Amino acid sequence: MIPLLLTASLLVQLVAAASTNTTSSSECPACNATSCNYRSVWSILGSCALTVFICTWNVIHPNILFRGRRASTLYQGTLMLTSLLAPEYAVSRAFTEWMYARKIKHDFREYNWTLSHSFFALMGGFVLSDGTPLRPKDHLEYLKNESFVNPDITEEEIADRSKSDGLAKVILVLQLSWFILQVVVRGTHHLAITLVEIDTLAMAALSIPMFFFWWNKPMAPRRPHILYLKDTSLLKDAREMHRTSFLYVAAIFNNGYSTESLHRQDDIWHAYRRPQWARQEYMCGRREEVPAIYSGLVMVIGWILLGAVHMIAWDFQFPGQAEKIMWRVTALTLIGAAVVYSIRFNPSVNPANVFRSTNITGIAALLGVVARVLLLALMLASLRDLPPSAHETVSWTAYIPHL
């Protein structure tokens, strides 16, 4: 993790240095282009891109996949794209997992489980010797019955399987803190703040709660912890029943699964053998463990915050009046869409109108995504004509540790 961050930082600095060296003296008056407090468009883009990369990289806490490298890469790419277009959803997801991890920790308190153990279980980190992931409630039953040969794993062992450590997380927090500080300082010094920086500021602000919720969550563990069951007669019977029957896996998306077979199977087999093709998200737990109203409220708050930060640029200098109006409308649309979407989590909604409210919130979510894409397009388009003070820097912020 740390080498990757340092490499990205070095590339950003090289690009910024190259662009600064090509700056003419007329663009940086009364000083040499390489020594004055001047920043180029590439320098601004590089700093923002590195910060956004940190924000999206933090979201890459995928569950342990069993479908190969290609599926894992596609899954991680989907998470990064989602965090870029809908960062409020990533915050809600982090909150939901944190709440459920706390519940798991409480359930396993007599086994001295930490939050890292709980997150690891949620990620599908505990599997049987045949590769079947264990749901936490089944795991607990096995522990109570002393069914495992090797039930224990330390927090240090879990950390060793992760692609990140405490130092890397501290570096990420420092970078985000520096970026937020330098944007605030630019405002206090009445220097122009670019739209790219405003959008990056919104991403950084939403990343802070994600860091908190996922601080103890292993980052992309390389391998699961394989648990070996004691060979009891009950499990032998379950295996024998499976050999003489056929298991059909139904749609998993609705928080459950069903089976059909030539022979009726005992519940013990379902506890022993879970469907291998269950959904990757929350495959070790169910969403109803955390009330939807809580996670929904967190997402709506994050959504409104995203729009509110973009409202900071209400009176900024834009390349054209039309772009200023579009920015204002899209920022307001983000906030309005969040308010409308909150209807979905209103307990007073009449059940007879659930279908109608679902359609309305679906449209609101679509409008939110469209508004987000438009904001990204507008901020990039604004780089073609920046106000002069946007190129000036506050020199002392460069001495604060950052990438």
C-alpha positions as a Python dict, from the first residue, in 0.01 Angstrom:
ca = {
    (1, 'M'): (0, 0, 0),
    (2, 'I'): (269, 252, 103),
    (3, 'P'): (488, 190, -208),
    (4, 'L'): (180, 244, -426),
    (5, 'L'): (103, 576, -257),
    (6, 'L'): (465, 693, -284),
    (7, 'T'): (476, 598, -652),
    (8, 'A'): (155, 789, -722),
    (9, 'S'): (289, 1090, -530),
    (10, 'L'): (616, 1084, -725),
    (11, 'L'): (434, 1075, -1058),
    (12, 'V'): (220, 1372, -954),
    (13, 'Q'): (528, 1573, -855),
    (14, 'L'): (710, 1489, -1179),
    (15, 'V'): (413, 1600, -1389),
    (16, 'A'): (375, 1919, -1183),
    (17, 'A'): (747, 1998, -1213),
    (18, 'A'): (746, 1940, -1588),
    (19, 'S'): (445, 2166, -1638),
    (20, 'T'): (592, 2437, -1414),
    (21, 'N'): (920, 2440, -1606),
    (22, 'T'): (730, 2510, -1927),
    (23, 'T'): (552, 2810, -1774),
    (24, 'S'): (647, 3138, -1931),
    (25, 'S'): (766, 3429, -1723),
    (26, 'S'): (467, 3633, -1834),
    (27, 'E'): (237, 3387, -1658),
    (28, 'C'): (435, 3419, -1337),
    (29, 'P'): (532, 3786, -1313),
    (30, 'A'): (812, 3933, -1104),
    (31, 'C'): (973, 3597, -1036),
    (32, 'N'): (1124, 3292, -1192),
    (33, 'A'): (867, 3028, -1288),
    (34, 'T'): (1045, 2760, -1092),
    (35, 'S'): (1080, 2956, -770),
    (36, 'C'): (764, 3163, -732),
    (37, 'N'): (449, 3050, -551),
    (38, 'Y'): (290, 2933, -871),
    (39, 'R'): (96, 2618, -952),
    (40, 'S'): (2, 2497, -1295),
    (41, 'V'): (-320, 2331, -1407),
    (42, 'W'): (-137, 1998, -1404),
    (43, 'S'): (-25, 2060, -1048),
    (44, 'I'): (-384, 2129, -941),
    (45, 'L'): (-510, 1822, -1125),
    (46, 'G'): (-233, 1604, -984),
    (47, 'S'): (-299, 1705, -624),
    (48, 'C'): (-673, 1652, -662),
    (49, 'A'): (-631, 1324, -849),
    (50, 'L'): (-405, 1185, -577),
    (51, 'T'): (-656, 1283, -308),
    (52, 'V'): (-948, 1133, -502),
    (53, 'F'): (-744, 818, -553),
    (54, 'I'): (-696, 796, -177),
    (55, 'C'): (-1067, 847, -120),
    (56, 'T'): (-1167, 577, -368),
    (57, 'W'): (-887, 342, -267),
    (58, 'N'): (-1016, 356, 89),
    (59, 'V'): (-1346, 219, -38),
    (60, 'I'): (-1174, -85, -184),
    (61, 'H'): (-1245, -312, 110),
    (62, 'P'): (-1389, -598, -95),
    (63, 'N'): (-1503, -925, 47),
    (64, 'I'): (-1285, -1229, -15),
    (65, 'L'): (-1384, -1354, -359),
    (66, 'F'): (-1371, -1712, -483),
    (67, 'R'): (-1410, -1648, -856),
    (68, 'G'): (-1057, -1568, -966),
    (69, 'R'): (-846, -1260, -1029),
    (70, 'R'): (-1059, -1127, -1315),
    (71, 'A'): (-1379, -1124, -1107),
    (72, 'S'): (-1194, -964, -817),
    (73, 'T'): (-1056, -686, -1039),
    (74, 'L'): (-1399, -620, -1190),
    (75, 'Y'): (-1554, -608, -844),
    (76, 'Q'): (-1294, -362, -714),
    (77, 'G'): (-1334, -145, -1022),
    (78, 'T'): (-1709, -136, -966),
    (79, 'L'): (-1657, -24, -607),
    (80, 'M'): (-1422, 256, -716),
    (81, 'L'): (-1665, 378, -983),
    (82, 'T'): (-1952, 368, -734),
    (83, 'S'): (-1754, 568, -479),
    (84, 'L'): (-1675, 829, -745),
    (85, 'L'): (-2032, 868, -871),
    (86, 'A'): (-2214, 804, -541),
    (87, 'P'): (-1977, 855, -246),
    (88, 'E'): (-2275, 885, -12),
    (89, 'Y'): (-2360, 521, -84),
    (90, 'A'): (-2007, 419, 16),
    (91, 'V'): (-2049, 603, 348),
    (92, 'S'): (-2379, 426, 410),
    (93, 'R'): (-2222, 90, 325),
    (94, 'A'): (-1935, 154, 566),
    (95, 'F'): (-2177, 254, 843),
    (96, 'T'): (-2393, -56, 792),
    (97, 'E'): (-2094, -289, 806),
    (98, 'W'): (-1958, -110, 1115),
    (99, 'M'): (-2291, -150, 1297),
    (100, 'Y'): (-2314, -516, 1205),
    (101, 'A'): (-1950, -575, 1301),
    (102, 'R'): (-2020, -429, 1645),
    (103, 'K'): (-2313, -669, 1684),
    (104, 'I'): (-2096, -964, 1585),
    (105, 'K'): (-1829, -856, 1832),
    (106, 'H'): (-2092, -851, 2106),
    (107, 'D'): (-2221, -1197, 2009),
    (108, 'F'): (-1867, -1339, 2015),
    (109, 'R'): (-1754, -1155, 2327),
    (110, 'E'): (-1680, -1475, 2520),
    (111, 'Y'): (-1436, -1574, 2245),
    (112, 'N'): (-1249, -1239, 2271),
    (113, 'W'): (-1332, -1130, 1918),
    (114, 'T'): (-1228, -778, 1816),
    (115, 'L'): (-1382, -557, 1547),
    (116, 'S'): (-1115, -689, 1310),
    (117, 'H'): (-1242, -1044, 1368),
    (118, 'S'): (-1599, -927, 1308),
    (119, 'F'): (-1516, -745, 984),
    (120, 'F'): (-1310, -1043, 869),
    (121, 'A'): (-1612, -1267, 925),
    (122, 'L'): (-1835, -1027, 731),
    (123, 'M'): (-1592, -1037, 440),
    (124, 'G'): (-1614, -1413, 412),
    (125, 'G'): (-1281, -1459, 587),
    (126, 'F'): (-1380, -1778, 766),
    (127, 'V'): (-1439, -2074, 537),
    (128, 'L'): (-1471, -2448, 579),
    (129, 'S'): (-1208, -2677, 435),
    (130, 'D'): (-1414, -2722, 115),
    (131, 'G'): (-1420, -2345, 54),
    (132, 'T'): (-1769, -2276, 187),
    (133, 'P'): (-1791, -1932, 359),
    (134, 'L'): (-1944, -1932, 706),
    (135, 'R'): (-2214, -1693, 817),
    (136, 'P'): (-2140, -1549, 1162),
    (137, 'K'): (-2443, -1710, 1327),
    (138, 'D'): (-2339, -2055, 1198),
    (139, 'H'): (-1981, -1985, 1305),
    (140, 'L'): (-2105, -1909, 1656),
    (141, 'E'): (-2300, -2234, 1673),
    (142, 'Y'): (-1994, -2432, 1568),
    (143, 'L'): (-1786, -2259, 1836),
    (144, 'K'): (-2043, -2334, 2104),
    (145, 'N'): (-2046, -2700, 2000),
    (146, 'E'): (-1663, -2708, 1982),
    (147, 'S'): (-1685, -2841, 1627),
    (148, 'F'): (-1364, -2685, 1496),
    (149, 'V'): (-1018, -2833, 1510),
    (150, 'N'): (-855, -2488, 1471),
    (151, 'P'): (-1105, -2226, 1592),
    (152, 'D'): (-864, -1945, 1688),
    (153, 'I'): (-699, -1671, 1484),
    (154, 'T'): (-533, -1364, 1634),
    (155, 'E'): (-588, -1003, 1529),
    (156, 'E'): (-222, -989, 1420),
    (157, 'E'): (-274, -1286, 1188),
    (158, 'I'): (-573, -1113, 1031),
    (159, 'A'): (-365, -795, 983),
    (160, 'D'): (-94, -1000, 810),
    (161, 'R'): (-347, -1106, 547),
    (162, 'S'): (-445, -744, 476),
    (163, 'K'): (-296, -517, 207),
    (164, 'S'): (-284, -220, 440),
    (165, 'D'): (-161, -138, 789),
    (166, 'G'): (-190, 135, 1050),
    (167, 'L'): (92, 343, 900),
    (168, 'A'): (-70, 348, 558),
    (169, 'K'): (-399, 460, 711),
    (170, 'V'): (-225, 739, 902),
    (171, 'I'): (-63, 858, 576),
    (172, 'L'): (-402, 861, 407),
    (173, 'V'): (-556, 1064, 689),
    (174, 'L'): (-266, 1313, 679),
    (175, 'Q'): (-310, 1362, 304),
    (176, 'L'): (-682, 1425, 337),
    (177, 'S'): (-630, 1661, 631),
    (178, 'W'): (-365, 1855, 437),
    (179, 'F'): (-589, 1890, 134),
    (180, 'I'): (-885, 2015, 338),
    (181, 'L'): (-660, 2260, 526),
    (182, 'Q'): (-501, 2408, 214),
    (183, 'V'): (-843, 2463, 54),
    (184, 'V'): (-965, 2640, 369),
    (185, 'V'): (-648, 2850, 383),
    (186, 'R'): (-690, 2954, 20),
    (187, 'G'): (-1036, 3078, 107),
    (188, 'T'): (-911, 3280, 404),
    (189, 'H'): (-641, 3437, 183),
    (190, 'H'): (-903, 3525, -82),
    (191, 'L'): (-733, 3309, -345),
    (192, 'A'): (-949, 3144, -608),
    (193, 'I'): (-1045, 2782, -540),
    (194, 'T'): (-1099, 2572, -849),
    (195, 'L'): (-1410, 2361, -905),
    (196, 'V'): (-1190, 2053, -916),
    (197, 'E'): (-1075, 2133, -563),
    (198, 'I'): (-1434, 2185, -448),
    (199, 'D'): (-1534, 1843, -578),
    (200, 'T'): (-1225, 1685, -423),
    (201, 'L'): (-1307, 1861, -96),
    (202, 'A'): (-1650, 1698, -100),
    (203, 'M'): (-1492, 1356, -159),
    (204, 'A'): (-1244, 1415, 123),
    (205, 'A'): (-1518, 1526, 363),
    (206, 'L'): (-1720, 1210, 295),
    (207, 'S'): (-1410, 992, 325),
    (208, 'I'): (-1348, 1095, 687),
    (209, 'P'): (-1648, 902, 830),
    (210, 'M'): (-1553, 606, 607),
    (211, 'F'): (-1207, 603, 764),
    (212, 'F'): (-1371, 595, 1105),
    (213, 'F'): (-1616, 315, 1024),
    (214, 'W'): (-1359, 100, 842),
    (215, 'W'): (-1053, 170, 1055),
    (216, 'N'): (-1052, -187, 1193),
    (217, 'K'): (-1158, -353, 868),
    (218, 'P'): (-889, -557, 688),
    (219, 'M'): (-816, -423, 342),
    (220, 'A'): (-856, -686, 70),
    (221, 'P'): (-729, -987, 270),
    (222, 'R'): (-517, -1213, 54),
    (223, 'R'): (-663, -1538, 180),
    (224, 'P'): (-933, -1665, 418),
    (225, 'H'): (-884, -1857, 739),
    (226, 'I'): (-966, -2221, 669),
    (227, 'L'): (-1155, -2397, 948),
    (228, 'Y'): (-1148, -2774, 982),
    (229, 'L'): (-1446, -2953, 1133),
    (230, 'K'): (-1419, -3245, 1366),
    (231, 'D'): (-1548, -3554, 1188),
    (232, 'T'): (-1869, -3623, 1381),
    (233, 'S'): (-2128, -3884, 1290),
    (234, 'L'): (-2389, -3613, 1236),
    (235, 'L'): (-2181, -3447, 966),
    (236, 'K'): (-2109, -3784, 807),
    (237, 'D'): (-2485, -3837, 770),
    (238, 'A'): (-2523, -3491, 620),
    (239, 'R'): (-2252, -3561, 361),
    (240, 'E'): (-2412, -3892, 270),
    (241, 'M'): (-2749, -3724, 221),
    (242, 'H'): (-2585, -3471, -9),
    (243, 'R'): (-2432, -3743, -226),
    (244, 'T'): (-2778, -3889, -295),
    (245, 'S'): (-2957, -3562, -364),
    (246, 'F'): (-2923, -3255, -581),
    (247, 'L'): (-2907, -2897, -458),
    (248, 'Y'): (-3062, -2613, -656),
    (249, 'V'): (-2964, -2260, -562),
    (250, 'A'): (-3244, -2008, -613),
    (251, 'A'): (-3219, -1630, -637),
    (252, 'I'): (-2999, -1508, -354),
    (253, 'F'): (-3068, -1139, -393),
    (254, 'N'): (-3372, -1140, -164),
    (255, 'N'): (-3178, -1226, 153),
    (256, 'G'): (-3226, -1598, 137),
    (257, 'Y'): (-3206, -1917, -65),
    (258, 'S'): (-3414, -2227, -126),
    (259, 'T'): (-3342, -2589, -207),
    (260, 'E'): (-3509, -2868, -397),
    (261, 'S'): (-3385, -3225, -393),
    (262, 'L'): (-3478, -3585, -449),
    (263, 'H'): (-3453, -3635, -75),
    (264, 'R'): (-3548, -3398, 206),
    (265, 'Q'): (-3234, -3260, 367),
    (266, 'D'): (-3181, -3182, 733),
    (267, 'D'): (-3107, -2831, 862),
    (268, 'I'): (-2764, -2954, 965),
    (269, 'W'): (-2665, -2977, 599),
    (270, 'H'): (-2766, -2616, 537),
    (271, 'A'): (-2548, -2512, 830),
    (272, 'Y'): (-2262, -2722, 698),
    (273, 'R'): (-2283, -2635, 331),
    (274, 'R'): (-2386, -2284, 222),
    (275, 'P'): (-2437, -2203, -147),
    (276, 'Q'): (-2101, -2113, -298),
    (277, 'W'): (-2256, -1866, -540),
    (278, 'A'): (-2422, -1646, -282),
    (279, 'R'): (-2396, -1272, -340),
    (280, 'Q'): (-2063, -1125, -240),
    (281, 'E'): (-2207, -826, -54),
    (282, 'Y'): (-2324, -922, 292),
    (283, 'M'): (-2285, -1290, 207),
    (284, 'C'): (-2201, -1353, 569),
    (285, 'G'): (-2489, -1160, 715),
    (286, 'R'): (-2827, -1012, 639),
    (287, 'R'): (-2915, -649, 584),
    (288, 'E'): (-3201, -661, 834),
    (289, 'E'): (-2947, -698, 1114),
    (290, 'V'): (-2906, -319, 1077),
    (291, 'P'): (-3234, -124, 1040),
    (292, 'A'): (-3259, 24, 692),
    (293, 'I'): (-3372, 356, 835),
    (294, 'Y'): (-3030, 404, 1000),
    (295, 'S'): (-2821, 327, 693),
    (296, 'G'): (-3067, 523, 479),
    (297, 'L'): (-3041, 827, 704),
    (298, 'V'): (-2661, 816, 687),
    (299, 'M'): (-2675, 799, 307),
    (300, 'V'): (-2918, 1091, 283),
    (301, 'I'): (-2701, 1303, 515),
    (302, 'G'): (-2393, 1221, 306),
    (303, 'W'): (-2587, 1300, -11),
    (304, 'I'): (-2696, 1640, 121),
    (305, 'L'): (-2341, 1712, 240),
    (306, 'L'): (-2210, 1634, -109),
    (307, 'G'): (-2448, 1888, -262),
    (308, 'A'): (-2384, 2144, 12),
    (309, 'V'): (-2007, 2141, -45),
    (310, 'H'): (-2062, 2204, -416),
    (311, 'M'): (-2284, 2499, -321),
    (312, 'I'): (-1970, 2670, -189),
    (313, 'A'): (-1890, 2753, -551),
    (314, 'W'): (-2221, 2939, -594),
    (315, 'D'): (-2052, 3274, -665),
    (316, 'F'): (-1722, 3147, -804),
    (317, 'Q'): (-1584, 3277, -1130),
    (318, 'F'): (-1687, 3044, -1416),
    (319, 'P'): (-1574, 3045, -1779),
    (320, 'G'): (-1929, 3142, -1876),
    (321, 'Q'): (-2262, 3241, -1721),
    (322, 'A'): (-2434, 2930, -1858),
    (323, 'E'): (-2187, 2706, -1677),
    (324, 'K'): (-2243, 2894, -1351),
    (325, 'I'): (-2619, 2840, -1380),
    (326, 'M'): (-2571, 2471, -1463),
    (327, 'W'): (-2345, 2427, -1161),
    (328, 'R'): (-2602, 2588, -931),
    (329, 'V'): (-2888, 2381, -1071),
    (330, 'T'): (-2700, 2051, -1046),
    (331, 'A'): (-2584, 2123, -690),
    (332, 'L'): (-2942, 2202, -589),
    (333, 'T'): (-3058, 1888, -771),
    (334, 'L'): (-2824, 1677, -557),
    (335, 'I'): (-2975, 1817, -238),
    (336, 'G'): (-3332, 1793, -368),
    (337, 'A'): (-3283, 1434, -485),
    (338, 'A'): (-3154, 1340, -140),
    (339, 'V'): (-3459, 1490, 29),
    (340, 'V'): (-3694, 1306, -207),
    (341, 'Y'): (-3501, 981, -165),
    (342, 'S'): (-3548, 1003, 213),
    (343, 'I'): (-3917, 918, 157),
    (344, 'R'): (-3805, 559, 115),
    (345, 'F'): (-3699, 542, 479),
    (346, 'N'): (-4001, 724, 621),
    (347, 'P'): (-4183, 480, 856),
    (348, 'S'): (-4507, 675, 813),
    (349, 'V'): (-4534, 589, 443),
    (350, 'N'): (-4858, 403, 373),
    (351, 'P'): (-4777, 41, 271),
    (352, 'A'): (-5029, 79, -11),
    (353, 'N'): (-4807, 349, -160),
    (354, 'V'): (-4478, 162, -128),
    (355, 'F'): (-4463, 85, -499),
    (356, 'R'): (-4526, 448, -588),
    (357, 'S'): (-4268, 572, -337),
    (358, 'T'): (-4015, 322, -472),
    (359, 'N'): (-4062, 463, -823),
    (360, 'I'): (-4017, 817, -694),
    (361, 'T'): (-3702, 735, -499),
    (362, 'G'): (-3567, 545, -800),
    (363, 'I'): (-3608, 855, -1014),
    (364, 'A'): (-3445, 1063, -739),
    (365, 'A'): (-3145, 828, -732),
    (366, 'L'): (-3113, 850, -1111),
    (367, 'L'): (-3129, 1231, -1098),
    (368, 'G'): (-2859, 1228, -830),
    (369, 'V'): (-2625, 1024, -1049),
    (370, 'V'): (-2692, 1244, -1355),
    (371, 'A'): (-2627, 1557, -1147),
    (372, 'R'): (-2304, 1406, -1018),
    (373, 'V'): (-2182, 1330, -1372),
    (374, 'L'): (-2268, 1684, -1485),
    (375, 'L'): (-2072, 1832, -1194),
    (376, 'L'): (-1769, 1623, -1290),
    (377, 'A'): (-1797, 1745, -1651),
    (378, 'L'): (-1836, 2110, -1547),
    (379, 'M'): (-1540, 2104, -1311),
    (380, 'L'): (-1310, 1963, -1580),
    (381, 'A'): (-1437, 2211, -1838),
    (382, 'S'): (-1364, 2500, -1600),
    (383, 'L'): (-990, 2426, -1613),
    (384, 'R'): (-967, 2585, -1958),
    (385, 'D'): (-1010, 2933, -1812),
    (386, 'L'): (-901, 2975, -1450),
    (387, 'P'): (-881, 3311, -1270),
    (388, 'P'): (-522, 3433, -1214),
    (389, 'S'): (-531, 3386, -836),
    (390, 'A'): (-613, 3017, -884),
    (391, 'H'): (-248, 2968, -983),
    (392, 'E'): (-113, 3129, -667),
    (393, 'T'): (-23, 2918, -364),
    (394, 'V'): (5, 2975, 10),
    (395, 'S'): (369, 2887, 65),
    (396, 'W'): (357, 2767, 426),
    (397, 'T'): (108, 2488, 349),
    (398, 'A'): (384, 2314, 152),
    (399, 'Y'): (569, 2247, 478),
    (400, 'I'): (284, 2040, 622),
    (401, 'P'): (355, 1665, 577),
    (402, 'H'): (164, 1532, 278),
    (403, 'L'): (217, 1328, -36),
}
